[in-house]
Amino acid sequence: MLLKSITKTFMFITAILGTLLIIKQLEVWKLLHSERMYIMELFGAPFWIKGAALFKIAIIDSFIAIIITLGLIYFITNSIIFESIINELNINFKINYLQEFGILFIVSFAISLISSIIVVMSKK
């Protein structure tokens, strides 16, 4: 029970720090393209057109992160060490990769899009 609460706390802190790192990286991107975004703003472009390249980069990076994460999960769950630990602990372990892909897809795209919207709408 203690291990479960420590793990949840660690995951929560990691999620917050990861989101803040994503926002900082997107702010760097915004500084690089601030001139182009300013010109678009002068012509009255909505925020989703001003940050179209930012949204595209965030979506592509999210998809790459999903693929890497699923690859690592597949590799770890099919390793000999993992199987020996599961057998020693007498745990019935089954993973639905399609369901995990769906959850990762929704979470990563939500975080990327929300972070992108925050950065594009911020006035600096």
C-alpha positions in Angstrom: 0.0 0.0 0.0 2.9 2.4 0.8 4.6 1.4 -2.4 1.4 2.1 -4.4 1.0 5.6 -2.8 4.7 6.4 -3.4 4.4 5.3 -7.0 1.3 7.4 -7.6 3.0 10.5 -6.0 6.1 10.0 -8.1 4.0 9.6 -11.3 2.1 12.8 -10.4 5.3 14.8 -9.8 6.8 13.4 -13.0 3.7 14.4 -15.0 3.8 17.9 -13.7 7.5 18.3 -14.4 7.1 16.8 -17.9 4.3 19.2 -18.7 6.4 22.1 -17.5 9.4 21.0 -19.6 7.1 20.7 -22.7 5.8 24.2 -22.1 9.4 25.6 -21.8 10.5 23.8 -25.0 7.4 25.2 -26.8 8.3 28.7 -25.5 11.7 28.4 -27.1 10.1 27.4 -30.3 7.8 30.4 -30.0 10.8 32.8 -29.5 12.4 31.4 -32.7 9.3 32.1 -34.7 8.0 35.1 -32.9 8.5 37.4 -36.0 6.4 35.2 -38.2 3.7 34.9 -35.6 3.7 38.7 -35.0 3.1 39.3 -38.7 0.3 36.7 -38.8 -1.2 38.5 -35.7 -1.1 41.8 -37.5 -3.1 40.4 -40.3 -5.7 39.0 -37.9 -4.9 35.3 -38.1 -6.5 33.2 -35.3 -4.3 31.5 -32.8 -4.6 28.1 -34.4 -3.2 29.4 -37.7 -0.4 31.4 -35.9 0.7 28.3 -34.1 0.0 25.7 -36.8 3.6 24.6 -37.1 3.8 24.4 -33.3 0.7 22.2 -33.2 2.1 20.0 -36.0 5.4 19.6 -34.2 3.7 18.8 -30.9 1.5 16.1 -32.5 4.4 14.5 -34.4 6.5 14.4 -31.2 3.6 12.9 -29.3 3.2 10.2 -31.8 6.9 9.4 -31.7 6.8 9.3 -27.9 3.9 6.9 -28.0 5.7 4.5 -30.4 8.9 4.6 -28.3 6.9 4.0 -25.1 5.0 1.1 -26.5 8.2 -0.4 -27.8 9.8 -0.2 -24.4 6.7 -1.7 -22.7 6.7 -4.5 -25.2 10.4 -5.2 -24.8 10.3 -5.1 -21.0 7.2 -7.3 -20.7 8.6 -9.9 -23.0 12.1 -10.0 -21.4 13.3 -13.1 -19.5 14.0 -11.1 -16.3 10.4 -9.7 -16.2 8.9 -13.1 -16.8 11.0 -14.7 -14.0 9.9 -11.9 -11.6 6.3 -12.4 -12.5 6.6 -16.2 -12.1 8.4 -15.8 -8.7 5.7 -13.5 -7.4 2.9 -15.8 -8.8 1.2 -12.9 -10.7 -1.0 -13.4 -13.7 0.1 -10.6 -16.0 -1.7 -9.8 -19.2 -1.4 -6.5 -21.1 -3.8 -5.3 -23.8 -1.5 -3.3 -26.1 -4.4 -1.8 -28.1 -6.0 -0.4 -24.9 -2.6 0.9 -23.7 -2.0 2.5 -27.1 -5.4 4.3 -26.8 -4.8 5.6 -23.4 -1.3 6.8 -24.3 -2.7 8.4 -27.5 -5.4 10.3 -25.7 -3.1 11.5 -22.8 -0.1 12.5 -24.9 -2.2 14.4 -27.5 -4.2 16.1 -24.8 -1.0 17.2 -22.9 0.6 18.4 -26.2 -2.4 20.3 -27.4 -3.1 22.0 -24.1 0.6 22.9 -23.7 0.7 24.3 -27.3 -2.5 26.3 -26.7 -1.0 27.8 -23.5 2.2 28.8 -25.3 0.5 30.2 -28.4 -2.0 32.2 -26.4 0.5 33.6 -23.9 1.6 37.2 -24.5 5.3 37.7 -24.0 
